[in-house]
Amino acid sequence: MKFGKCKKAISAIGLAVGLALGAGAAQSATLISFQDDDVDFVVRATTTGGVTTFTPVQSGNISLGDIIVTVETFNTLTVGGVNGIPAGQQLTGVGAVQVNAIAGNVLTLGAYTGGLNSILALGTGNNPDANVGAPGNAGGGAVVALFLNGTSGTIGNPANDDINLNLDSSSAPATNCGATLSGCIYQGSVGTLYQLDGFRGDPDESWVANIPQGLSIPNILNNSAANTLSSTNVELSNFFQLGGTIEFINVLTGQPCGNPGYIADGCVQVKLTSSLQGGQGLPGSTSNPGVGEAFAHSDIDGQKWMATPAPEPGTLALLGLGLAGLGFGTSRRKKVAA
């Protein structure tokens, strides 16, 4: 009897350890962090005869209904502290948010009502992933799409025009996509879809920008690219992630929340902070007179957690030993009873 009780205890310990480690592996997550350089456009949409035209502006003030389009190139992408950008590729993106409310110099932004797909569709040519899924996926609340793409192309080459996109404000020229809306969107959305984020109905989602110096587009355009003009906090949900599932993150601590779902709990799937810099050096600014379309540079820092989908093989083996021990103990008790 004592031996049976001991065996039962050992079996239970083995099972408990196996289950605990298995659960730990299943619930663990890998931190993905990223930082980029951007070029930004204020875009106004007009629809005539069912056809929508997007016009970038460099005059007037940012107004209700304006679309802020951001084209992004990521300097860093780390997955678990390791570089996540494959050799010979780069990570780029296109984002579009619409001004839903203005209170003083504070903007509240949301998904563009026409859908992100209609913005990405401005790209032409070798752009197989410009349409990132069905309208319900990239139209229903999506605001940011990132792509892994090449760097060896040349603008104007029909066979390979996927260039190494450079949006660093300290470069001359300030961009190598011409700072035109269509050219930059095209280069930002060539390649394989890496992630798609936006508004999915989580009460904790938000996109709020504070621009203390005012909403004058020319003032922002002609300000130094070294000047930070705004602070922006963004909390989004994830629609798609290449290679994994994105967990929820606590917006205050930055730590994973597991998978609570889209509820009011202070947890979202993607956390971003952004700053707007002046557009000095962009075409159309006083330092670079002429016809231009972009109005500012910006910088985004973000993080998210990718769930570990299953226990490691060693953990599964330990879990199996625990189950085997439990089965042996049960068998032993039956033999003793007989």
C-alpha positions as CSV (number, residue, x, y, z in Angstrom):
1,M,0.0,0.0,0.0
2,K,2.8,2.4,0.8
3,F,4.6,1.6,-2.4
4,G,1.3,2.2,-4.4
5,K,0.8,5.5,-2.7
6,C,4.4,6.5,-3.4
7,K,4.0,5.5,-7.1
8,K,0.8,7.4,-7.3
9,A,2.5,10.5,-5.9
10,I,5.4,10.2,-8.3
11,S,3.1,9.8,-11.2
12,A,1.1,12.9,-10.1
13,I,4.3,14.9,-9.8
14,G,5.4,13.8,-13.2
15,L,2.1,14.7,-14.7
16,A,2.0,18.0,-12.9
17,V,5.5,19.0,-14.0
18,G,4.8,17.9,-17.5
19,L,1.5,19.9,-17.7
20,A,3.1,22.9,-16.0
21,L,6.0,23.1,-18.4
22,G,3.7,22.3,-21.4
23,A,1.4,25.1,-20.4
24,G,4.3,27.5,-19.8
25,A,5.6,26.8,-23.3
26,A,2.1,27.2,-24.9
27,Q,1.6,30.5,-23.1
28,S,5.1,31.9,-23.7
29,A,5.5,34.7,-26.3
30,T,8.3,36.2,-28.4
31,L,8.8,39.9,-28.4
32,I,8.8,41.6,-31.8
33,S,10.0,45.2,-31.9
34,F,10.6,47.6,-34.8
35,Q,11.6,51.1,-35.6
36,D,11.3,53.0,-38.9
37,D,11.7,56.1,-41.0
38,D,8.6,57.5,-42.7
39,V,7.4,60.1,-45.2
40,D,3.8,61.4,-44.8
41,F,1.1,62.8,-47.0
42,V,-2.1,64.7,-46.3
43,V,-4.6,63.3,-48.8
44,R,-8.1,64.4,-49.7
45,A,-10.5,62.0,-51.5
46,T,-13.1,63.1,-53.9
47,T,-15.6,60.8,-55.6
48,T,-17.1,61.6,-59.0
49,G,-19.2,59.1,-60.9
50,G,-18.2,56.3,-58.6
51,V,-14.5,56.9,-59.1
52,T,-12.4,58.1,-56.1
53,T,-9.5,60.4,-56.7
54,F,-6.8,60.9,-54.0
55,T,-5.1,64.3,-54.1
56,P,-2.1,65.1,-51.8
57,V,-2.0,68.7,-50.5
58,Q,0.7,70.9,-49.1
59,S,-1.5,73.9,-48.3
60,G,-4.1,74.9,-45.7
61,N,-4.7,73.1,-42.4
62,I,-5.2,69.4,-41.5
63,S,-9.0,69.1,-41.5
64,L,-11.7,66.7,-40.6
65,G,-11.9,63.8,-43.1
66,D,-8.3,64.2,-44.3
67,I,-6.4,61.0,-44.8
68,I,-2.9,60.8,-43.4
69,V,-0.9,58.4,-45.6
70,T,2.4,57.1,-44.2
71,V,5.0,55.2,-46.2
72,E,7.4,53.3,-44.0
73,T,10.8,51.7,-44.2
74,F,12.0,49.8,-41.2
75,N,15.6,50.2,-40.0
76,T,15.1,47.5,-37.3
77,L,12.9,44.4,-36.9
78,T,13.9,42.1,-34.1
79,V,12.2,38.8,-33.2
80,G,13.2,37.6,-29.8
81,G,16.2,40.0,-29.9
82,V,17.4,38.6,-33.3
83,N,17.3,40.5,-36.6
84,G,14.0,39.4,-38.4
85,I,14.7,40.9,-41.8
86,P,16.1,38.3,-44.2
87,A,19.4,39.1,-46.0
88,G,18.9,41.0,-49.2
89,Q,15.4,42.1,-48.2
90,Q,13.8,45.1,-46.4
91,L,10.6,45.6,-44.5
92,T,8.4,48.5,-45.8
93,G,4.8,49.5,-45.3
94,V,1.9,51.7,-46.0
95,G,-0.5,53.1,-43.5
96,A,-3.7,55.3,-43.9
97,V,-5.7,56.8,-41.2
98,Q,-8.6,59.4,-41.4
99,V,-9.1,62.4,-39.1
100,N,-12.3,61.7,-37.2
101,A,-12.1,64.5,-34.6
102,I,-10.1,67.6,-33.8
103,A,-9.9,69.2,-30.4
104,G,-7.5,72.2,-30.5
105,N,-4.3,70.6,-31.8
106,V,-5.2,67.0,-30.9
107,L,-6.3,64.7,-33.6
108,T,-8.3,61.5,-33.2
109,L,-7.8,59.2,-36.1
110,G,-9.4,55.9,-37.3
111,A,-9.6,53.7,-40.3
112,Y,-10.2,55.3,-43.7
113,T,-13.8,54.7,-44.6
114,G,-12.9,53.7,-48.2
115,G,-10.6,50.9,-46.9
116,L,-6.8,50.5,-47.0
117,N,-7.1,48.5,-50.2
118,S,-8.2,51.6,-52.1
119,I,-5.1,53.4,-51.0
120,L,-2.7,50.5,-51.9
121,A,-4.4,50.1,-55.3
122,L,-2.6,53.3,-56.3
123,G,0.5,51.1,-56.9
124,T,0.9,49.6,-60.4
125,G,3.2,47.2,-62.1
126,N,5.0,44.4,-60.2
127,N,2.9,44.7,-57.1
128,P,1.2,41.4,-56.5
129,D,0.4,42.0,-52.8
130,A,-0.9,45.6,-53.2
131,N,-4.4,44.3,-52.6
132,V,-3.9,42.7,-49.1
133,G,-6.8,40.3,-49.0
134,A,-10.5,40.7,-49.5
135,P,-12.1,44.1,-48.8
136,G,-13.4,42.6,-45.5
137,N,-9.9,42.0,-44.4
138,A,-8.1,45.1,-45.6
139,G,-11.1,47.3,-45.9
140,G,-12.9,46.6,-42.6
141,G,-10.7,48.6,-40.2
142,A,-7.2,47.8,-41.5
143,V,-4.9,50.8,-41.4
144,V,-1.3,49.5,-41.7
145,A,0.2,46.8,-44.0
146,L,3.9,45.8,-43.9
147,F,5.7,43.9,-46.6
148,L,9.0,42.0,-47.0
149,N,10.5,42.9,-50.3
150,G,13.7,43.1,-52.3
151,T,16.3,45.9,-52.6
152,S,18.1,45.3,-55.9
153,G,15.7,46.9,-58.4
154,T,15.9,50.1,-60.4
155,I,13.0,52.6,-60.9
156,G,11.8,52.3,-64.4
157,N,12.9,48.7,-64.9
158,P,9.8,46.7,-65.8
159,A,11.4,43.4,-64.8
160,N,12.6,44.6,-61.3
161,D,11.7,48.0,-60.0
162,D,11.7,47.1,-56.3
163,I,14.4,49.5,-55.0
164,N,16.1,49.7,-51.7
165,L,13.6,52.3,-50.3
166,N,15.3,55.1,-48.3
167,L,13.2,57.6,-46.4
168,D,15.8,58.9,-44.0
169,S,15.2,62.6,-43.5
170,S,19.0,63.2,-43.3
171,S,19.5,61.8,-46.8
172,A,19.8,63.9,-50.0
173,P,17.4,63.7,-51.6
174,A,15.1,63.2,-48.6
175,T,13.5,60.2,-50.3
176,N,14.3,58.0,-53.3
177,C,10.7,57.3,-54.3
178,G,10.3,60.9,-55.5
179,A,8.2,61.9,-52.5
180,T,5.2,61.4,-54.8
181,L,2.1,59.6,-53.3
182,S,1.9,56.9,-56.0
183,G,5.6,56.3,-56.2
184,C,6.1,56.0,-52.5
185,I,3.0,53.8,-52.0
186,Y,4.2,51.5,-54.7
187,Q,7.6,51.0,-53.2
188,G,6.2,50.7,-49.7
189,S,3.8,47.8,-50.7
190,V,5.9,45.7,-53.1
191,G,6.6,42.1,-51.9
192,T,5.2,39.6,-49.5
193,L,2.6,40.6,-46.8
194,Y,4.3,40.5,-43.4
195,Q,1.6,41.9,-41.1
196,L,-1.7,43.8,-41.3
197,D,-3.0,45.8,-38.3
198,G,-6.0,48.1,-37.6
199,F,-9.2,48.5,-35.8
200,R,-11.2,45.3,-35.1
201,G,-13.6,46.6,-32.4
202,D,-11.3,46.3,-29.3
203,P,-12.5,49.0,-26.9
204,D,-8.8,49.7,-26.1
205,E,-7.8,50.6,-29.7
206,S,-7.0,54.2,-30.3
207,W,-4.9,56.5,-32.5
208,V,-4.4,60.0,-31.0
209,A,-1.9,62.6,-32.2
210,N,-1.0,65.9,-30.4
211,I,0.6,68.6,-32.6
212,P,1.3,71.5,-30.2
213,Q,2.6,73.8,-33.0
214,G,-0.7,73.7,-34.9
215,L,-2.2,72.0,-37.9
216,S,-0.9,74.3,-40.6
217,I,0.4,72.0,-43.4
218,P,2.9,74.5,-44.7
219,N,4.3,75.1,-41.2
220,I,5.0,71.4,-40.8
221,L,6.4,71.1,-44.3
222,N,8.9,73.9,-43.8
223,N,9.9,73.0,-40.3
224,S,13.3,71.3,-39.8
225,A,13.3,67.5,-40.1
226,A,15.3,67.6,-36.8
227,N,12.3,69.1,-35.0
228,T,9.8,66.8,-33.3
229,L,6.4,68.4,-33.8
230,S,4.0,65.8,-32.4
231,S,3.6,62.9,-30.1
232,T,1.3,60.0,-31.2
233,N,0.1,57.0,-29.2
234,V,-1.4,54.1,-31.1
235,E,-3.0,50.8,-30.0
236,L,-4.2,48.4,-32.7
237,S,-5.4,44.9,-33.3
238,N,-3.7,42.4,-35.6
239,F,-5.4,41.1,-38.7
240,F,-2.6,39.0,-40.1
241,Q,1.0,38.1,-39.0
242,L,3.4,36.1,-41.2
243,G,4.6,33.0,-39.4
244,G,2.5,33.2,-36.2
245,T,-0.3,34.5,-34.0
246,I,-0.1,37.8,-32.2
247,E,-1.0,37.8,-28.5
248,F,-2.4,40.8,-26.5
249,I,-0.1,43.2,-24.8
250,N,-0.7,45.4,-21.7
251,V,-0.6,49.0,-22.9
252,L,0.9,50.1,-19.5
253,T,3.5,47.4,-18.8
254,G,4.3,46.3,-22.3
255,Q,4.0,42.6,-21.1
256,P,1.9,40.0,-22.8
257,C,-1.7,39.5,-21.6
258,G,-2.3,36.1,-23.2
259,N,-5.4,35.9,-25.4
260,P,-8.3,37.6,-23.6
261,G,-10.1,38.7,-26.8
262,Y,-11.4,42.1,-27.8
263,I,-12.6,43.4,-24.5
264,A,-12.0,46.5,-22.4
265,D,-9.1,45.2,-20.3
266,G,-6.1,47.5,-21.1
267,C,-4.7,45.0,-23.6
268,V,-4.2,45.3,-27.4
269,Q,-2.2,43.4,-29.9
270,V,0.0,46.1,-31.3
271,K,1.5,49.1,-29.4
272,L,3.0,52.0,-31.3
273,T,4.5,55.4,-30.5
274,S,5.1,57.9,-33.2
275,S,6.6,61.4,-33.7
276,L,6.1,63.8,-36.5
277,Q,9.1,65.7,-37.9
278,G,9.2,68.7,-40.2
279,G,9.3,68.2,-44.0
280,Q,12.3,70.4,-44.7
281,G,14.1,69.0,-47.7
282,L,11.0,67.4,-49.3
283,P,10.0,68.7,-52.7
284,G,7.7,71.7,-52.2
285,S,9.3,72.9,-49.0
286,T,11.1,76.3,-49.0
287,S,14.5,74.4,-48.9
288,N,13.5,72.5,-52.0
289,P,11.1,74.6,-54.1
290,G,9.1,73.1,-56.8
291,V,6.1,70.8,-57.0
292,G,5.8,68.3,-54.1
293,E,3.3,66.0,-52.5
294,A,4.6,64.9,-49.1
295,F,4.4,67.2,-46.1
296,A,6.4,65.6,-43.3
297,H,8.7,62.9,-42.0
298,S,7.9,60.7,-39.0
299,D,9.3,57.9,-36.9
300,I,7.4,54.9,-35.5
301,D,8.5,52.6,-32.7
302,G,6.4,49.6,-31.9
303,Q,6.2,46.2,-30.3
304,K,4.0,43.1,-30.2
305,W,4.3,39.6,-28.9
306,M,4.1,36.5,-31.0
307,A,2.6,33.5,-29.3
308,T,4.6,30.3,-29.1
309,P,2.2,27.8,-30.7
310,A,3.2,24.5,-29.0
311,P,5.5,23.1,-26.3
312,E,9.1,22.2,-27.2
313,P,9.8,18.5,-28.1
314,G,11.6,18.0,-24.7
315,T,8.6,19.4,-22.9
316,L,6.3,17.0,-24.8
317,A,8.6,14.1,-23.8
318,L,8.4,15.1,-20.1
319,L,4.6,15.4,-20.3
320,G,4.5,11.9,-21.9
321,L,6.6,10.5,-19.0
322,G,4.2,12.0,-16.5
323,L,1.2,10.5,-18.3
324,A,3.1,7.1,-18.5
325,G,3.8,7.3,-14.8
326,L,0.2,7.9,-14.0
327,G,-0.9,5.0,-16.2
328,F,1.7,2.7,-14.5
329,G,0.5,3.6,-11.1
330,T,-3.1,2.9,-12.1
331,S,-2.1,-0.5,-13.5
332,R,-0.2,-1.3,-10.3
333,R,-3.2,-0.5,-8.1
334,K,-5.4,-2.8,-10.2
335,K,-2.9,-5.7,-9.8
336,V,-2.7,-5.2,-6.1
337,A,-6.5,-5.2,-5.8
338,A,-6.7,-8.4,-7.7
